[in-house]
């Protein structure tokens, strides 16, 4: 019984540490997102992309903004086919991960997803994909629109 108690206490401490780290990392990325939004808005780059999810047979508009990353990779759910995945940055500096293998998009939040369930583990992995790829995507987006690093430093 003592081993179980010890395990549960250690797991709780690890989960709390992971939640703190997640919140810090998400806050940093969100702050950078706000700066990218300011620069894109100042340069009058239109937020012209719309993100839609599927609810049954219906397409539902989730968000609009700038696609800061788009990639095509082999689909895990449709062998031999390719899927699109990417990150959308909204004017409110929200970050959404879309993936054509999934009917629902994932939004990065300061709260770590409940990763002990299968659905939560997938959501966490998709949000981690945002965290792992968005910095380079921000840099690419700014460069693609001719926005100099000195403008970013000035914010």
N, C-alpha and C positions, 0 to 999 in steps of 0.2 A: 504494500500500500504506500509506503514511504517513497518508493521509486515513482509511482504515479503522481503523487503530490509534487515531488521535485520536478518531474517532467512538466506538469501543468504550470507550475510557477515559472520555470525557465521559458516555456513557450509564451506565456503572457508577457514576460519581460522582453522577449525577442519581438513579439508583435507590437508592443508599445514603441520600441526603438525603431522598428520598420515604419510605423505610422508617423513618427516624428521626422524621420529622414524623408519619407514621401512628401509630407507637408512642406518641408523646407525646399525640396527639389521642385515641387509643383509651383510654389510661390516664386522661386527664382525664374523659372521658365515663363510663368504668367507675366511677370514684370518685364521680361525681355519681349514678350508678345505685345504688351502695351506700347513699348517703344517702337516696335516694327509697325504697329497700326498707325501711330502718330506719323511716322515717316511716309508710309504708303498714302495716308490721307493728305499730308502736306504736298505730296507730289501728284495728287489727284489721280491716283491709280484706282480704277473702279473695283469695288468688291462685287464682282459680277458672277461668281460661281455659286450655285445653289446645291446644297446637300439634301438629298431625299432619302428617306428610309421606306421600307415596305411594311405595311401593316395589312396583312391578308393580301388582297389583290390591289390594294390602293397604294399610291405613292404619296407620302406625307412629307411636306417641306420641314426640315429640321433647322437649317441655318443657311445663311449666305455669307460670303466673305471671299477671301483670297486663298487659292490653292497654293500652299507653300511647298508641297511635296506631292508628286504623283509618280508612281512606279508600277511597272507590270512585272509580275512574277508568276511562276507556275502555280496553278491552283491546287490546293491540298484536297479540296472536295470534288473537283472535276478533273481527273487525270487526263493529261494531254491538252488541257485548256489553260489559258492564262487568265489571271485576275488582275484587277486594278486595286491599288491601295494608295492611301495618301493622307495628308493632313490639311485640314481647312482651318484658317485663322479668321475669326469673325471680327467685325468692327468693335465688339465688346471685349476683345482679346481672349475669347474662348478658343480652345483648341479641340478639334474633333478629328478622330481617326475614322476613316471610312475604308471599307474592304468589301469588294463585290462578292466575296465568299460568305459574307454575313448580311442579313437583312436589316440589321440595326447598327447605327454608328455608335462610337464610344466617345464620350466627352471626358477630358482630363479634369479631375476635381482635386481639391486639396486633401480630400479624405481617401485613404487607400481603399480600394475595393475589398469586399469581404472574400478573400481569396481562398478560403477553406472549402468553398463549394465549387463545383465544376464551372458553373456560369461565372462566378466571381473570379476564378483563376483565369478564365479567358479574358474577362474585362480587364483584369490587372495586366495581363500580357499585352493587350492592345494599347493600354495607357502607357506601359513601359516602352512600347514601340515609339510612341510620341516623344517621350522623354529622351530616348536614345537617338532619335533622328531629327528632332526639330531645330536644334542649334545650327546644324549645317544647312537645313532647309531655310531657316531665316536668312543666313548669309547669302545663299544662292538667290533667294527672292530679292533681296536688296540689290545685289549685283546685277541681276537680270533687268531691274528697273533703273539702273544707272545711279543708284543711291550710294554715295561714298561713305566710307567708314567714319570720316570726320563728322558727318552729320549725326551719326549714331553716337559718337563720343560727346557731341554737344547737348545731348538730351539729359 
